Amino acid sequence: MTTRPIARHGRDYLAIPGPSVMPDAVLQAMHRGAPNIYAGELIDIAASLVPDLKAVARTAGHVAMYIGNGHAAWEAALANTIAPGDTVLVPATGRFGHGWADMAEGLGAETRIIDFGKRTPIDAARVADALRADTGHKIKAVLAVHVDTSSSVRNDIAGLRAALDDTNHPALLMADCIASLGCDRFEMDAWGVDVMVTGCQKGLMVPPGMAFVFFNDKAAGVRAKMDRVSRYWDWVPRANPEEFFMYWNGTAPTHHLYGLRTALDMIHAEGIENVWHRHDLLARAIWTACAHWSVPGGLELNVADAAHRSTAVTALRLPAPYGSALRDWVETHLGLTLGIGLGMAPPGDPAWHGFFRLGHMGHVNGHMVLGLLGGIEAGLTALDIPHGTGALDAAASVIGRV
Ligand SMILES: *Cc1c(COP(=O)(O)O)cnc(C)c1O
């Protein structure tokens, strides 16, 4: 009756680095009629999100919520702290570092990018050199991406704090945790982060649509000295609303609030430390499989040193066009969608088809990761892509021998 491939029927699996898999409980919480936005439980739910979001971010600071995606969070953070003509320093390790810099440029900032390439982390010593050379303290903020989702490089944010402290530089330290919050360990206060941005659709397991900016008192002080902040992006009323609508400068993202409430309940029931451990375990299973598959002229992990890899997303390389061919095959034949390579080669360049990514962020467990890996193994076999043996055994051992 159907022309679908035989192994395609069943539940599809979106294994891309955001949006992530949504828990059924989150979807069920959102599946409801329109709630009252003037009185009742929605008001209490919104207020209850604030301490729980801060707990996930490990901060006693403030949080402003926005209706928006990650780009909105970028713009919101900058709009409150960076005036046209101000300088920002951006140590970049992939597409998203450059993206945040571009956002700053759009707001009239002067951007100084230190490009660390697409395969290695930020070298804090080079950032310290740039800060030391800035004797007039023109640099107002360091914009650092914790996990660059395009390259899957994970950066040492505490190391950047040390670079600022060692050089006695007053710039704000801003971290993009859009891909890492609720996946990789992140400690906003302990690591000395002044501003942190994230979105709801990755580690927080909610459909795209909410963005968050966390900030400490130092950043609040910088905001207070700004000549002008656009009304919409201003984090002051959002973090301290006198009326309910001020959280969002307008209508609340009603259904997202129910979804996020449930997602945060799930994170707190598991425990954030356990959430980090789970991501770490599953990532190690993935990396082990990839190492077994790797052969000369075959698959390669984009980040060689596991210490600098995200536990939420893994960027991989295959000789072009095997990356795209593999993605196509597992989607068509198995209902498994892998991430495209982002920013690794220009679209239109044949090399683009050599890159792909695995998303393993948020609502992911052992059988999902083993299914993901089994699907890739099937694709490598079906397409005669050169690969080593023993990957699935090795991955199962990582998970089975905990
Ligand atoms: C996903 C992501 C973004 C962009 O988020 P959008 O919701 O697509 O705007 C920015 N930075 C990082 C690190 C991301 O992973």
The ligand as a Gaussian input file, in Angstrom:
#p B3LYP/6-31G(d) Opt

LIG

0 1
 C       20.929000      27.672000      18.293000
 C       21.995000      28.627000      18.692000
 C       21.893000      30.005000      18.448000
 C       20.779000      30.608000      17.669000
 O       19.539000      30.315000      18.185000
 P       18.248000      30.577000      17.259000
 O       17.142000      30.099000      18.125000
 O       18.441000      29.759000      16.033000
 O       18.175000      32.017000      16.980000
 C       22.900000      30.813000      18.916000
 N       23.951000      30.332000      19.575000
 C       24.104000      29.015000      19.814000
 C       25.308000      28.530000      20.535000
 C       23.124000      28.127000      19.367000
 O       23.277000      26.816000      19.590000

